[in-house]
Amino acid sequence: MLRIPFVSLAPAEDAAATRAAIDRVIARGWFVLGPEVDGFETEFAAAMGASCAVGVGSGTDAIALILRALGIGPGDEVITTPLSAAYTALAVMTTGARPVFADIDPTRLTIDPQQIASAIGPRTRAILPVHLYGQAAEMASIEGLAFRHNLAVVEDCCQAHLATAGGRPVGTIGVAGAFSFYPTKNLGALGDGGAVVTNDRALAERIRRLRNGGQTDRCHHVEVGINSRLDEMQAAILRARLPLLRDRTRRRRVLAARYRAALSGAPVDVPPELDAGHVYHLFVVRVPSVVPGARLPPSREASADGRSLGGGGQPYQTSQKTDRDARSELQAHLATDGVETLIHYPIPIPRQPAFAATDPAECPVASHVCDEILSLPLHPGMTDDDVDHVAAAISSACARA
């Protein structure tokens, strides 16, 4: 049976360059904050269209360090999305600030600028949009809001290496952008790693200091920093892989286009590509929990008998098979056909117990979307036939339902 893993992490065409990078670091005997990190920072900044890059320990640390460098901390609020890895909001909490969740746009699936506007309050200091699954948030509107309210925009680019928003590189639109090099990312290391990109050299220098214990030089700590340094081994590996990123991104786009064509008649919803700069970190479909054609409004209310209400207070037209979990059944069917799938993300961040103390607002659109989304395999090692196999398996599963 053909088996299609969700992702392939073993070095492939980059194996020789990766091995050479590892051997180079071992032979040099310099493992922390050395020439590999310096070289990668220069090369990554250029690739992302930024003036500066600062290598750090993870994407989570990258977000937190940007916020700290901006002076954001206890008593402040940062508006962010409920649909992301929880680490986005956890990074806010590590600074002592409070994450405030604004619901998502039901089509783009990124944070809704109208909901951001409603969430802005006297303690708001920053907006933290996530460029989700490789597609940029609606940055023009977010920029306008930030300008009118004198707020910083900090971009979570951890799923969006080389993505653009309206032709502009993500990470350079706000004050700074945070990237992750977790192994599954479009540019992945063989361990954890992250980086900040910015065009603000003073901000970059403060982040360099904060990532290294607040040191100005050896044994002189001028402020309270942390230990979050991209190590030489991961930097060298990333330098070996960075030159391949553009070709790999093109391949992701080709595979995504093939998925879209192959799934055009399948009873799953494929979120639209709303920006040509989409880099397809993930290819996500929605397995509808309502009858196809029913439209999800910006908010959901509950009737007296507990049913979900749609626009005008009318009940949603739910499937007759309400006792079945269509998404789980589809996943199980795909597994029997050798196709591995995942869910990004099954629980909206505000419903995670870790955030209960922040008194998070309900985000009904995100909650609904979390019940429907399913991530299909998409990585540069896939063939066109692999995509066709996945699409055919989805169609056959739905035909049996």
N, C-alpha and C positions, 0 to 999 in steps of 0.2 A: 504493500500500500504506500502511496505517495504520502510523505509526512512533511508538513510545512510548519516549522517552528515560528513562534511569534516574533522572535528576533534571533539574530546570529551574532554572537559577541567574539568569537575566535578570530584572531587576525587572519586575513585572507590575502588579497593582493598587496596589502601593506605589511605582510609578515616579515619580509627581509628588512624593510626600513625600521620596523618596530624593534626587531632584534638588534639591529645596529645601534639604535638609540639607547637601548638598555645597556648594551656592552660599553658604549661610550661613557655613560654615567659611571658605571662600575669601575672602568679603567681610570677615570679621572679621580674618583674618590671624594667627590664633593656632592653632597646629597640634599642640602637645604639652601635656598636663596642664593643660587650661583648663576653661572652663565646660561644654563638651559632655561631657567625662569626668565632671565633678562631677555634672551632671544625670543622666547615664546610671547612674552608680553608685547614686544615690538611687532612681531608678525601677526599676532591675533588682533591687535588694535588696527593695523592696516587692513586686514581682511574684513573686519566689522565696520570699517569706515569711521573710526574714532581716532582721536589724538592720543589717548592713553588707555592702557589696560593694566590692571593690577591682579596678579594671580593670588588666589586665596584657597582655603581648604575645601570649600563646597559652595554650591549655589545658594544654600541657606545662609551661610556666612556672608556671601556677597551682598545679599539683600540687607542683612542686619548691619553690616559695616557701612553701607551707603547711608542708611537711616541715622546711624550713630554719628557719622561724619557731618551730617546735616544738623546735628544737635537735637534730634528727635528722641524723646525718652518719656519717662513717667509723666503722666498728666496729658500727654498728647494722643491724638487719634490719627490712624492711617486707614483710609478707605481702600478696600480690596475686594476681590471676587470670592464668592462661595464655591466656585467650581475650579479646583486646581488641586495639586498635591497640598496636603495640610502644611507642608514646610513653608509655603509662602507666608501664611499668617503666623506660624510659629516664629518665623524670623522677626516679625513685628513685636511679638511678645517678649522675645529675648532682650529687646531694648528697653522694656518697661512700658512701652506705648500700648494702646488698645487697638486691635483690629476692628474695624467697622465694616460689615459686609453689605455690599450693594448688589442686588440681584443681577442676573445676566440677561443679555439680549437672547430671545428664544431662537433666533436664526443663526447669529454669529457664534453664540455660546460664550462669548467673552463679556466682561463687565459692561453693563448698560449705562451709557452716559446720563440718561434721564434719572436713573436710580442713584447714580453718584450725586447728582445735583440735590436730590432730596435728602441725602445722607450727610451733606456738609453741615458742620456745626462750629461753634466757637473754638473747639479744641482741635479741629482738623488741621493737620500740618502737611499731609502728603496724600497723593493718590498713587496706588500701587496696582496698575493693570497687569494682567498676565496675558502674554501672547500664547494662546492655548492651542495645543496640538500642532503648532507650527504656523498658525494664522494670527496676524497681528490684531490687537484690539482696535477699536474705532478711535484712533489717536487724534484726529483733527478735532473732534468734539471734546475729548478729554483735555487736550491742550487749551482749548478755549475756556473751559471751566476752571482749569488751574490758573490761567492768567487772570480771570475775573476775580478769583478769590485768593490770589497770592499764595498758591500752594505749589509744593514741589511735585514733580512727576518722576517716580522711580519705576523703571520698567523691569518686570520679571521676564527675562528672555531665555529662561532655562530650557524651553522647548523650541527655540526659534533661532538657532544659529543661521545666519545669512538671510533671515527673513527681512522683508521690507514692508512699510506701511505707506501707501501712496507714493512708492518709489524711494522713500527714505529708510536707511538702515535702522532696524530696531536697536534700541540701546543708545542711540544718539539723538532721540527726539526729546526725551525728558532730560533731567539733570544727569542721570547715569542709568546704566543697564546692568543687570546681574545675569550671568551665564553659569550653567552647570556643565561639568564634564563627566557626570556619572556615566558608567559604561554604556547604558542604553541610549544616550543622547546622540543627536546627529553627528556631533563631534565628541566622542567618548574616550576617556582614558582607560587604563586598566586598574582603576580604583577611583576614589573620590577626588574631586577637584572643582574649582570654580574660578571665576574672574569677574571683575568689574570693568566696564568700559565707560569712558566719559570724555568729554571735550573740555572739562574744567580741570586744569592742571593742579590748582591748589587743592581741590577736592581729592584728586588722585593721590597727592602727596600725603594728605591726612589719612587716607585709607591705607597707604603703605605703612604708615606709622602704627595705626591701630591694629593691623593684622599681625604685627610683630611686637606685641606687648607694650605699645606706646613708646618704643625706643626711637630716639633720634640718632644714636649710635650705641655701640656696645656698652651695656651696663648703665645707660642713662635713659630712664623712663620718665618722660615729661607728662604723660597722661595715662589713664587706665585703658590699656588695650587688651587684646586677646591673642591667643596663639592659633593663627589660621593662615598657614603658609602653604602655597602650592609647592610640592616637593620637586626636586630636580628630575627624578625618574618619570613622574607623570608629565612634567613639562616637556621632557625629551620625547616621550611617546606622542604627545599632542603635536609637537613640531613635525613629527614624521607623518602624522595623519592630516594635518591642516591642509597641505597642498591637494589632497584628494577630495576635500569637502565640497567644492563646487560641482565636480562631476557626480559625486554621490547625491548631491541635492537635485541635480538634473534628473538622475535616475529615479529618485523618489517621486518627482513630479510626473514622469512618464508612467510609472506604476499607478499613481493616483488617478491619472486620466483614464487609464485602462479599466481600473475599478469602476470609475464613474460610468463609463460606457457599458460595461458588463452588467452593472446593477441597475441600469435605467428602468428595467421592467420588473425588478424584484420588489416584493412588498416590505422593504426596509427603506428608511429615509436616510439620504446622504446629505449631511449639512453642506450648504453651498460654499464654493470658493469665492469669497467676496473681495479678495485682494490677490493680484497676480504674484505677490511676494510670498505666498504661502509656501512653506518648506516641508510640510507633511512629516513632522516628527511622528505623528500617529495618524492612522486612517480610521476614523470613527464613523459608525453608522448608528441610527436609532431604530430600535425595534419597538414599534408603536404600542402603547398601552391603551390607546383609544382607537376607535374605528378610523381607518385612513380617510383623510379629508376633514376630520374635525380639527379645528384650529385651537391651539393653546393660547389663551389670552395672556396679557402681561401679568395678571395676578389670578389666584384661585381663592375662592371663599368656600366656606362649608355651610350647607343648609342645616336646618334644625335636626334632620335625621342623619347628618354626618356625610351625606353625599357631596362629591365635589361639584361646585357650581362653575359654569362658564360665564361668558359675557352676558350681561343682562340678567344674571341670577338664574340662568337655565342650566339644568344638569348636563354634564358631559354625556355624550352618547358612548358608553363603554362597550367593549367587546362582549359578545355573548359568552365568551370563554374566560370569564373573569376569575375563575378558580385556578387558572393556569398561569404559569410564569413563562411567557413566550420567549423572553430573552434567555432564560436558563435552558429551555428546551432547544433553542437554536444553538447555543453553545455546546450542549451535549451532542447534538447531531453533527456539528462541525468536528467535534473531537473524534467521533467514530469515523469520520472521513479523513482523519489525520491532520486537521487544521486546529492549531492552538490559538485561542483568543483570550483577551483580558478585558477588564472594565476599568476605565479611567474617567470618572471615579465613582464608586458605588454610593458613597455617603457625602453629602455636601458638608463643607467644613464647619458651618455653624452648628451642625448636629453632632459633631465629634465631642465626646465628653471633655476633652482637654480645653475646650473653649467655653464651657458652661459659665465660668466666672466672669466672662466678658459681656454677659447678657446679650448674646447675639440676636439680631433681628432675623425673623423667618424670611427665607428667600424661596418662595413657592415655585418659581420657574426653574431654578437650579434643582430643587428637590424633585420636580417632575422629570427633568432631563436625566438626573442620576438614575432613575428607574428604567431608562430606555437605552442608554448609550452602551455600545459594544465596540471594542477596538479590534480590528482585523490585522493580520500580519502585513507589515510593509517595511521592508528594509532593502538596501541596495543589492543584497545577494539573491533576492528573489528573481525568478524568471517571469516572462509574460505568461507562460503556461501555468505557473503557480497561481497567479492572479485569476486566471480563467477557472482553475480548479476550485478556488475559494468561492468565486461568484456562482459557479454551477452548484456547489454544495449548498449555498444559501437558497438558491432558487428551488432546489429539490426538497429542502427541509420545509420551506414555506408551502410547497405544493402538497405536502403530506399533512399539513396542519389542519 
